[in-house]
Amino acid sequence: MRIVVVGNGLAGTMAGKTAREILPEAEIEIVGEERYPYYPRPNLIEFLAGRLPYDRLFAFPEGWAERQRIGLRLGERVVRLKPGEHRIETASGASLGYDALLLATGSRAAVPPVAGVERRGVFVLRTLDDALALVERLSSSRRVVVLGGGLLGLEIARAIRGRETPSEVEVVEFFDRLLPRQLDPGAADLLKSQFEKAGIAIRLGAAATEILGAEETSGVRFRSGETAAADTVVIAAGVKPETGVAAEAGLEVGRGIVVDDRLRTSAPRIYAAGDAVEHRGRLYGLIPAAFEQARAAASNIAGQDRAYDGTIPSNTLKVAGLYLTSIGEIDAEGPGAESRLRSVPEAGLYKKIVLRDGRLTGAIWMGTKTGAAEIARLVALRKDVGSVKDALLADDFDFSELA
């Protein structure tokens, strides 16, 4: 059996690895547009901050793919799928046949329609090449504006501010609070104050309309008419699924490449996983979802029957010195929904649970790691915690009671 994987990010690499575990004799080839072997994208933040050297960016030691007998074609862009011929074509002119094809094409950085984004000094952070270019720029940069107060934007700001020679940093968010998808207003206010204590300015409810400067960036103008000085601008405005080759080949594409519960696309023998996928009308763009989809898709390619039922949105990170876990629902809305909250602002502590008919459906856990993993597991299980809902937020709560 010959398996071809398009994309050598998390989903593509994990799919290749899983297929090899199940099918020792299969021929597996991964085609990646980037010229580097697989690296976890969170490592780019640590590299940007100067905490992770270049040679430790990569997930596997040199020669791993060869030892796994997985072929790697790096720096090779797939330009055409031919489902009727079970074949793909690359920009270099290569034509590769397959018995099963997995599309793990990922996503690209979304760039909003802001005038002047072509100026020198404007960056995104999606690939290792992006990170290398930004690191070089920061060596002489004094003031940075980050457009986007989501997870990536905040991590970029924290990394830049934490460098050995930090720049001044301002984060600009279109909405009225940071992390609007992950935090309620109370938690977002607490997070904002922690960032400001770390020396990072926050501007909320602002929309950039123009990157100022001649050829080089000198600042940002906002819809309000206000401006902010900047010699470097980093755009962190989300991502867009890479669906081009799938759409051109006639596969069903909505916001992403449409798949069923076995990660099958609308074309025979073609599967998809990762950031490019739309499953049950949903795009995830999350590491856990990409991992779970890749494992399921590879298992189904190998002849097993493994359903993918979706992934509960979950984010766990450390920002501005605060540990933060956000999972599932963050607001109690609709019949049967309720929440419990404990906040100690002076300690940077914010704990909130959301329940529906007594079952745990979401949580925000900020300022402590204690209990975070247990809460995330209980949300994933939709555990009935009605009998202990008023005690669950205590620092000394014994989670073994819910085992």
Long-range contacts (C-beta under 8 A, 24 or more apart in sequence): 1-25, 1-26, 1-27, 1-99, 1-100, 2-26, 2-27, 2-29, 2-97, 2-98, 2-99, 2-100, 3-27, 3-28, 3-29, 3-98, 3-99, 3-100, 3-101, 3-102, 3-301, 4-29, 4-30, 4-31, 4-88, 4-96, 4-97, 4-98, 4-100, 4-101, 4-102, 5-29, 5-30, 5-31, 5-101, 5-102, 5-104, 6-31, 6-78, 6-88, 6-101, 6-102, 6-103, 6-104, 6-105, 6-245, 7-31, 7-32, 7-33, 7-103, 7-104, 7-105, 7-106, 7-274, 7-276, 8-32, 8-34, 8-37, 8-38, 8-72, 8-74, 8-104, 9-38, 9-41, 9-104, 9-106, 9-274, 9-275, 9-290, 10-38, 10-40, 10-41, 10-274, 10-287, 10-290, 10-291, 10-294, 11-104, 11-106, 11-273, 11-274, 11-275, 11-290, 11-291, 11-293, 11-294, 12-38, 12-102, 12-104, 12-273, 12-274, 12-294, 13-38, 13-59, 13-294, 14-290, 14-291, 14-294, 14-295, 14-298, 15-102, 15-104, 15-273, 15-294, 15-295, 15-297, 15-298, 15-301, 16-68, 16-70, 16-298, 17-68, 17-70, 17-298, 18-294, 18-295, 18-298, 18-299, 19-298, 19-301, 19-302, 20-68, 20-69, 20-70, 22-298, 22-299, 22-302, 22-304, 23-302, 26-302, 27-71, 28-69, 28-70, 28-71, 29-70, 29-71, 29-72, 29-73, 29-96, 30-65, 30-70, 30-71, 30-72, 30-73, 31-73, 31-76, 31-78, 31-88, 31-90, 31-96, 32-72, 32-73, 32-74, 32-75, 32-76, 33-75, 33-76, 33-77, 33-78, 34-74, 34-75, 34-127, 34-128, 34-129, 35-74, 35-75, 36-74, 36-128, 37-64, 37-65, 37-72, 37-74, 39-128, 40-287, 41-126, 41-287, 42-287, 44-125, 44-128, 44-130, 44-131, 45-155, 45-156, 45-158, 45-159, 46-159, 47-131, 47-135, 48-125, 48-131, 48-134, 48-135, 48-138, 48-156, 48-159, 48-160, 48-163, 49-158, 49-159, 49-160, 49-162, 49-163, 50-162, 50-163, 50-164, 51-162, 57-128, 78-105, 78-245, 79-245, 80-245, 80-248, 80-249, 81-245, 81-246, 81-248, 81-249, 81-251, 81-267, 81-270, 82-249, 83-249, 83-250, 83-251, 83-267, 83-268, 83-269, 83-270, 86-269, 98-269, 99-269, 100-269, 100-270, 100-271, 100-301, 101-269, 101-270, 101-271, 102-270, 102-271, 102-272, 102-273, 102-297, 102-298, 102-301, 103-245, 103-246, 103-257, 103-265, 103-270, 103-271, 103-272, 103-273, 103-276, 104-272, 104-273, 104-274, 104-276, 104-294, 105-241, 105-242, 105-243, 105-245, 105-246, 105-257, 105-272, 105-274, 105-276, 106-241, 106-242, 106-274, 106-275, 106-276, 107-239, 107-240, 107-241, 107-242, 107-275, 107-276, 107-285, 108-239, 108-240, 108-242, 109-235, 109-237, 109-238, 109-239, 109-240, 110-237, 110-238, 110-239, 110-240, 111-235, 111-237, 112-147, 112-208, 112-235, 112-237, 114-147, 114-208, 114-209, 114-210, 114-211, 114-235, 115-209, 115-210, 115-211, 116-210, 116-211, 116-212, 116-213, 116-217, 117-211, 117-235, 119-211, 119-213, 119-215, 119-216, 119-217, 120-215, 120-216, 120-217, 121-213, 121-216, 121-217, 121-230, 121-231, 121-232, 121-233, 122-211, 122-217, 122-232, 122-233, 122-234, 122-235, 123-232, 123-233, 123-234, 123-235, 124-234, 124-235, 124-236, 125-152, 125-156, 125-234, 125-236, 126-239, 134-232, 134-234, 137-232, 138-163, 138-167, 138-232, 139-165, 141-167, 141-231, 141-232, 142-167, 142-168, 142-231, 143-167, 143-168, 143-169, 143-170, 143-229, 143-230, 143-231, 143-232, 144-168, 144-169, 144-170, 144-230, 144-231, 144-232, 144-233, 144-234, 145-169, 145-170, 145-172, 145-219, 145-220, 145-228, 145-230, 145-232, 145-233, 145-234, 146-170, 146-171, 146-172, 146-233, 146-234, 146-236, 147-172, 147-208, 147-220, 147-233, 147-234, 147-235, 147-236, 147-237, 148-172, 148-173, 148-235, 148-236, 148-237, 148-238, 149-173, 149-174, 149-175, 149-178, 149-179, 149-202, 149-204, 150-179, 150-181, 150-236, 150-238, 151-179, 151-182, 151-315, 151-317, 152-236, 153-234, 153-236, 154-178, 154-179, 154-195, 154-319, 154-320, 155-317, 155-319, 156-234, 156-236, 157-195, 157-200, 158-195, 158-198, 158-200, 158-319, 158-320, 160-234, 161-198, 161-199, 161-200, 166-199, 167-232, 168-201, 169-199, 169-200, 169-201, 170-200, 170-201, 170-202, 170-203, 170-228, 170-230, 171-195, 171-200, 171-201, 171-202, 171-203, 172-203, 172-206, 172-208, 172-220, 172-222, 172-228, 173-202, 173-203, 173-204, 173-205, 173-206, 174-205, 174-206, 174-207, 175-204, 175-205, 176-204, 176-205, 177-204, 178-202, 178-204, 179-326, 181-313, 182-315, 182-324, 182-326, 182-330, 182-364, 183-326, 183-330, 183-364, 183-366, 184-330, 184-331, 184-352, 184-364, 186-341, 186-343, 186-350, 186-352, 187-350, 187-352, 187-364, 187-366, 190-343, 190-345, 190-348, 190-350, 190-366, 190-367, 191-319, 191-320, 191-322, 191-324, 191-366, 193-345, 194-319, 194-320, 194-321, 194-322, 194-348, 195-319, 195-320, 197-320, 198-320, 198-321, 200-320, 203-228, 238-285, 239-275, 239-285, 241-275, 241-276, 241-277, 241-278, 241-283, 242-275, 242-276, 243-276, 246-272, 246-276, 253-278, 254-278, 254-281, 255-283, 256-283, 261-307, 261-308, 261-309, 262-296, 262-297, 262-300, 262-305, 262-306, 262-307, 262-308, 263-293, 263-296, 263-297, 263-300, 263-308, 264-300, 271-297, 271-300, 271-301, 272-297, 273-297, 279-308, 279-310, 280-310, 282-310, 284-311, 284-313, 286-311, 286-313, 286-314, 286-315, 288-314, 312-379, 312-380, 314-376, 314-379, 314-380, 316-372, 316-376, 321-348, 322-348, 322-366, 322-367, 323-365, 323-366, 323-367, 323-368, 323-369, 323-372, 324-364, 324-365, 324-366, 324-367, 325-363, 325-364, 325-365, 325-366, 325-372, 325-375, 325-376, 326-363, 326-364, 326-365, 327-362, 327-363, 327-375, 327-376, 327-379, 327-380, 328-354, 328-360, 328-361, 328-362, 328-363, 328-379, 329-354, 329-356, 329-361, 329-362, 330-354, 330-362, 330-364, 337-361, 338-389, 340-389, 340-390, 340-392, 340-393, 341-393, 342-393, 342-394, 351-393, 352-393, 353-385, 353-389, 353-392, 353-393, 355-385, 355-386, 355-389, 358-384, 358-385, 358-386, 358-389, 359-383, 359-384, 359-385, 359-386, 360-384, 360-385, 368-395, 370-395, 371-397, 371-399, 374-399, 374-402, 378-402
